[in-house]
Amino acid sequence: MSDKLDVRYTAQLARLELSEAEATRFQTQLSQVLVYVEKLREVNVEDVEPTAHSSALHNVFREDAPRDWFTSEEALQNAPRQANHLIIVPKVIE
């Protein structure tokens, strides 16, 4: 893994504007994180069983059962804009 991951390129992908001081500081911090990741790769995990969680989980969801819900008119009651029984929202993707 390269410790020279380009912070400026990553910031550009995230649409962040970084000052020169921030870019330098973040490059140093990122390099330290990548050095630590390389250190973790040295740990022998051959006999460790893969897990998604460190503790056992059980289903915590309620039973999926039908129940009364809003009518169309109730759901649209507080909508700022509506048309044809639909909520009109601002366009966010061009």
C-alpha positions as CSV (number, residue, x, y, z in Angstrom):
1,M,0.0,0.0,0.0
2,S,1.4,3.4,-0.9
3,D,2.0,5.9,1.8
4,K,1.8,8.6,-0.9
5,L,-1.9,8.6,-1.5
6,D,-2.6,12.0,-2.9
7,V,-4.7,14.0,-0.4
8,R,-5.4,16.8,-2.9
9,Y,-6.8,14.3,-5.4
10,T,-8.9,12.7,-2.7
11,A,-10.1,16.1,-1.6
12,Q,-11.1,16.9,-5.1
13,L,-13.1,13.8,-5.4
14,A,-14.9,14.7,-2.2
15,R,-15.4,18.3,-3.5
16,L,-13.3,19.8,-0.6
17,E,-11.2,22.8,-0.8
18,L,-8.0,22.4,1.3
19,S,-5.5,25.1,2.1
20,E,-1.8,24.2,1.7
21,A,-1.5,23.8,5.5
22,E,-4.5,21.5,5.6
23,A,-3.2,19.4,2.7
24,T,0.2,19.0,4.3
25,R,-1.3,18.1,7.7
26,F,-3.8,15.6,6.2
27,Q,-1.1,14.1,4.0
28,T,1.0,13.5,7.2
29,Q,-2.0,12.0,9.1
30,L,-3.0,9.8,6.2
31,S,0.6,8.5,5.8
32,Q,0.5,7.6,9.5
33,V,-2.8,5.8,9.1
34,L,-1.4,3.8,6.1
35,V,1.7,2.9,8.1
36,Y,-0.5,1.5,10.8
37,V,-2.6,-0.4,8.3
38,E,0.6,-2.0,7.0
39,K,1.5,-2.9,10.6
40,L,-1.9,-4.6,11.0
41,R,-1.3,-6.7,7.9
42,E,1.6,-8.3,9.7
43,V,-0.7,-9.8,12.4
44,N,-1.3,-13.5,12.0
45,V,-5.0,-14.1,11.7
46,E,-4.8,-17.5,10.0
47,D,-6.7,-19.3,12.8
48,V,-9.2,-16.5,13.5
49,E,-12.7,-17.2,12.2
50,P,-14.2,-14.3,10.1
51,T,-17.0,-12.5,11.9
52,A,-19.2,-9.6,11.0
53,H,-19.5,-8.5,14.7
54,S,-17.5,-9.0,17.8
55,S,-20.5,-10.1,19.8
56,A,-23.4,-12.4,18.9
57,L,-26.4,-10.7,17.5
58,H,-30.0,-11.7,17.4
59,N,-32.9,-10.4,15.4
60,V,-34.1,-7.2,17.1
61,F,-36.8,-6.3,14.6
62,R,-40.4,-6.4,15.3
63,E,-42.8,-8.9,13.6
64,D,-43.6,-7.6,10.1
65,A,-47.4,-7.4,10.4
66,P,-49.9,-5.1,8.5
67,R,-51.2,-2.1,10.4
68,D,-53.2,1.0,9.9
69,W,-51.2,3.8,8.2
70,F,-51.8,7.2,6.8
71,T,-54.3,7.8,4.1
72,S,-53.1,9.6,1.0
73,E,-54.7,12.8,2.1
74,E,-53.1,12.6,5.6
75,A,-49.7,11.9,4.1
76,L,-49.9,14.9,1.8
77,Q,-51.4,17.3,4.4
78,N,-48.1,18.9,5.4
79,A,-46.3,18.5,2.0
80,P,-45.0,21.9,0.9
81,R,-45.9,21.1,-2.8
82,Q,-48.0,18.4,-4.2
83,A,-49.7,17.4,-7.5
84,N,-51.7,14.3,-8.5
85,H,-51.5,12.9,-5.0
86,L,-47.7,13.1,-5.0
87,I,-45.2,15.1,-3.0
88,I,-43.2,17.5,-5.2
89,V,-39.5,17.8,-4.1
90,P,-36.7,19.9,-5.5
91,K,-34.5,18.3,-8.1
92,V,-31.1,17.3,-6.6
93,I,-29.5,15.5,-9.5
94,E,-28.8,17.1,-12.8
